[in-house]
Structure formats: structure tokens, C-alpha cells
């Protein structure tokens, strides 16, 4: 009976049009059908309509149930059923919105995690590169310092080649000093030889004088011989005189010859001494040359080796410089990656969070409007418990204030999807 | 040595480009957005401009157009340095008057080689 009453109430506006529609075929055949057929079919038509109404038409959702409050009218129950349906729809939309929000937050979380991972790996990579740069720079410095002074200023081994450029310079300096000393000694010895040569020249002058004297004696003897042959027989005294003169000349010649002999002996002695000095000098010069040659050969070999070492060290320094530059370039690229990722996250964050906020605000407004459309009886404590959603004063200060008013048009949020609110 | 204007809203990126160019001996001036870059270009003469695309206010494409409208910048090389690699945007940049398009992250050596090419 209750079902029939609710059905009658629910379909009260549709009963007459339904009857008219059912009567249309009967009226259509009424003109040519026999009277008895029309008489029989008319009550049957009403019976069919009644059965159709009872068993074919769906029962309205607001039918009274056993658990319904008896004090409520059917209209109130129907309104509450509709409100319940809206509440279910709203709940479904809340669930959908929550799901979408969760997905968006998951996406944001994923991006943030990605950025953090990128940042972490970039920082690690940059740290590694800086360590590499520092290590290579230190190696460069060590190579350069080692190039200048490998032994750290220690004395060079006399037998071995120089180990560093400093040693090489010191060895060259010692060699040049030694060569200078030897050349200086040679110069002194040559000066002594020159003095001896001067003495020989003086002796030669003396020999020349003695020879001139001997030539003069020979000339005087020749004159005396001619004179004696002219006056030989005539004058005996003159002959004696001439004899004395010849004797004197002979003595003078003898003295001159002795002087020449002495001079020649002096020259012989000087020549021997000079020869010895020249031999000693030649031997000294040969020894000095040989020693210098050996030292120069040794230094040249060491220098060539050192030059190769310098070349290799400079090449290594150059390679290290290039690798340092590559590391710095890599650092720059890593920093750019981090910056680009950060910028992307910045661009992603704002619209996504804004969309999320707008969605939640929209849902909040819909819920508030729904609450406001609940019946006035909801003022009772029981009805308040029956309200599906209550927004907090903090999140929606206008909600409680606007309760009971007709429409929340003045509190419309900034998003222009008020049509959703209008659906209620 | 060339006078180069670097335009990017990211300080890190700007400093990175400036470091690379300064190391190569160029004189670098920095601007954080297109409007300030245009103001600088009106006051000072540059040999080359490097700009990002996505910037607050005036973007890089508009900046290229604006620079091409200045008498001193009509024929100088303008390079676009951006994360964007879309063909359509590249075409826009080209139409605006950009000389080259470099996609971030840039390799310093490649950047310097490109600079050498466009400056020669």
C-alpha cells in the first residue's frame, strides 16, 4: 500500500498523459470496430493500464522504508533521498578528485625525487671532478718543481751525470772555470816562452855584433896583408909593427870566437829549455783538451737526456692541463644539468599546484552549496549529524555564516567553473 | 676579444656562460631578462649577444626581434642558448633574426668554437 501511494505521488503528474496514450489505439479503431468489441476492450484497457502502472513502471527512489522516521512526511523523505543521491555523487567526485590529486602529487614527488637524485649525482660528480683537478694540478706543480731541481739542491755526484738543471748549470760552470784556469796557466807559460825567445833574440844580436867584429878583423888582416906585401922587403921595423898588429888582431879574433861560442852555448841551453817548456805545454794542453772533451761529452749527453726529460715533462704538464680543462668543462655541464632540472621543476610546480588548489576549492564550494541546500530541519542536532560534509571555519569562513541562505553567489571562488555549483 | 651580452634569467647559467667566455678573454656583460638586455644594448655596443628563450617578461625571441630593430645590433651575431629544441621554435628564432641556436647544456669548447665562427 505504501509503495502504491509513493508511486501515485511520484507519478501524479504523469497518470493522465499515460492514460491518454493508452487510449489512443482504442480511439483509433473506435470508428470501424463493432460496438461489442469496444465495450469489452474498454474495461480491459483500464485493467492493463493498472497492471502496467503497478508492475512495469519503476518504483521511485523515495519510497518509504521500514527504517524511515514515521514523523517525516513523504515529501521530506523524497527530498532527503534526493539529497542522499547528491551526497553520493559528491562523494564520488571527492574520491575522483582525491585520486587525481594523489596522482598529481605523486608526479610532483617523482619530479622532486628526480631533481634531488640529479642534484645529488651532480654534486658527487662535481666533487669528483674537483678532486681530479686538484690532483692533476698538484702533479703539474710537482713535475715543474722536479724539472727545475730534481735532487732538491743536493751536491752532484762527481762520476755521474747531473740530475737536474741546477746541477747541469753548476757542472757547466765548474767546467768553464777549470778551462779558464788551464787557459790562464797556458797563457803564463806562453809569456815565459816569449821571454825566453826575447833572450834568444838578444843572443842573436850579440852574435851579429861578434860576426861584424870578425868581418872587420878579416878586412884589417886583408889590408895588412896587402900593405906587408908592398912594404915587406924595404922596412924591417914596419914588419915588426905589422906583426904586432896581426897578433893583436888574432887575440881579438880569438876573443870574439870565444864570445860567439859562449853565446851559442847560451842559445843551445835556451833552445833546450824552450823545447822542454813547449813539450810540457803541449802535453798540458793535450791533457786539458782531453779532459775538457770528456767533460763536454758527458755534459752534452746529460743535457740531451735532460732536454728529453724536460720535453716529456712539459708534454705531461700540457696533457694534464688539457685534462684539467676537460674536467672543468664537465663541471660546467653538470652544473648546467642541475640548473636546467631546477628550472623545469619550477615551471612544473606552479601550474600543477595551482590546478590542484583550484580543484579543491571548486569541490569545497560544491560541498558548501550542497550543505546550504539541505532542508531547514537540519538545524536540529539529529539533522546536523545527518549532514554529509561540514567544512571547518578555518578553511571556509563563509560556510557557516551563509548556512540557510538561498545561494552562495557572493562567495564564488576565482575559478569560473560555477556551472558545477549550479548543477545542484 | 669581443664585447658579449649574456641574457638569462638563471644566475647559475649566466655565470657559467660568463665564466667560459671570460676565460677565453672576452668582455662579458650580463642581463637577467629581455627588457634589461634591450636597455643595455641601447646604451652600449656589443659584438655578440647570447640569449635564453624562456625568461620572465620579454622572452628570447622577442628580444632578438627588439635587438634587430636597434641600429647597432642590426648586423651583430645573436645566438640563442636554450633547453628548447623544437623545430617550430627554432624557426621562430630564425625568422626573428637569430644567428644560431645552441641547446643546453652547452659544452664550453663547442660554445667557444661557435663564437669564433660567428665572430669571424
Interface residues (C-beta under 8 A of the other chain):
Chain A: X328 X329 X332 X333 X335 X336 X337 X338 X339 X340 X343 X344 X347
Chain B: X10 X12 X13 X16 X19 X20 X54 X83 X104 X105 X106 X107 X108 X109
